[in-house]
Amino acid sequence: MSLSSQHEEVIVVRADCEVQLIDTMELRFPLGLEAEIADLVASTRVELNLDDVMVLYTDGITEAIDINKVQYGLDRLVEIVKQNRQLSASEIKEAAIADVKRHIGEQKVYDDITLVVLKQKY
């Protein structure tokens, strides 16, 4: 997998449950701020092995707050992915979104909640 530009940390949960958090700050320029960015963007590669899971998400997930103003957080998202890593990418996504919704409860959502789950199958 090739990653480019800045965004939230990328979560990789290996088939053996090892977790790798990939910091994208060194990939420089955030996408969407300039029309022409080819000279401003760096990239890195991440090798995905059979049954490894990669998760991309927006801060609307990790910063989602409950009634007590407690953020959902990166640790909780990582834990849900680890617990469900044996499922399909779609099922992992659904489990994570359901957990975020449980955390939020009746609170108003102030940011987007975007989650992409990839699972290496071949």
N, C-alpha and C positions, 0 to 999 in steps of 0.2 A: 504494500500500500504506500502510496506517495502522499505526503502531507505538505501543504504549502500555506503560508500566511498565518497570522496570529488568530487564535481563538482560545476557547477554554482548553484546559489540559485534555488530552485524548486519553481515554481509559482503554487499556488492553488487559483482558483477563485471559491468561493462558489456560489451555486444557487442563493443566495440572494445578490450577487455582492460583498460580503466581500472578501478581498484579504489577503492571507497569504503567506509570503515569507519565505521559509524554508532554513536556513543557514546550509550548509553541512560541514563546516569546522571542527566541532567536530567529524565528522565521520571518521576522520583521513586520512588514506593512499589513495592517488589517484590510481585508477585502471590503469592497463597496464604498471606499472613500474617494477614490480617484478613478477616472475612466480608463487611463492607461497606466498599468502598474507592473508591467513585465520586468523592468529594471529594478523594482523595489521589493520583489518577492523572492524569498529563498524557499528551499524545500528539504525534506528529509524522508527517508524510506523506513518503513517498519515491516519486518517480515512477519507474516501471519502463517502459523502452522495449522494443521488439521484441528478443528474444533476450538481454535482461539476466537475470542470475541473482542471486537473493537467498538467503542461507544463514543460518539460525538454528541455534544449536548450544548444547549445555550444556558446562560446564567439564570434564566428564568426558572430552571429546575433547581439548581443548587441554592439559589437565593429565595426560593418559595418559602413563605413564612406561615407558621401555624397561629392559632389564637393567642399564644403567649409570645409571639414575635420571634420564635426560634426558627432559624433557617434550616431547610432540608439538608443541605450540605453535601460535599463531595464524598465523604466517608460513607454516608448512608446509600448514595447512589452506587458506589463501588460494591458495597456489601450485597445489595439487591442483585447486581449483575453476577457476583460470585455465587450467590445462592441459587441462581437460575441458569447458570452457564450451560447446563446440559440440555436446555430447551432450544427451540429454534430462535432465530433472530427476532422474528415477529412476536413470539411468546415472551422473550426477554423484555422487549420494548413494552409490551402490554403490562407485564409485572411491574416494571419500573414506573410507568405512568400511573398505574393503580396505586402504588405506594406513595407517590408524590401527592395524588389526590387525597389519599387517607391522611397524609400529613397536613395538607392545607385545610381539610375539612370544609367548613362553610366560609372560610376567608375569601375575599375577593382576590383574583389573580391580576397582578399589575404588570406582568411581563410575559413575553411569549414562552411557551413550554415546547421546546423542540428537541427531539431525541432521534438519533440515527443509530441503529444497531446493525453491525455486520458480523457474520460468522463464517469463518473459513471452513468450507465443506470438502474441498478437493485438494 
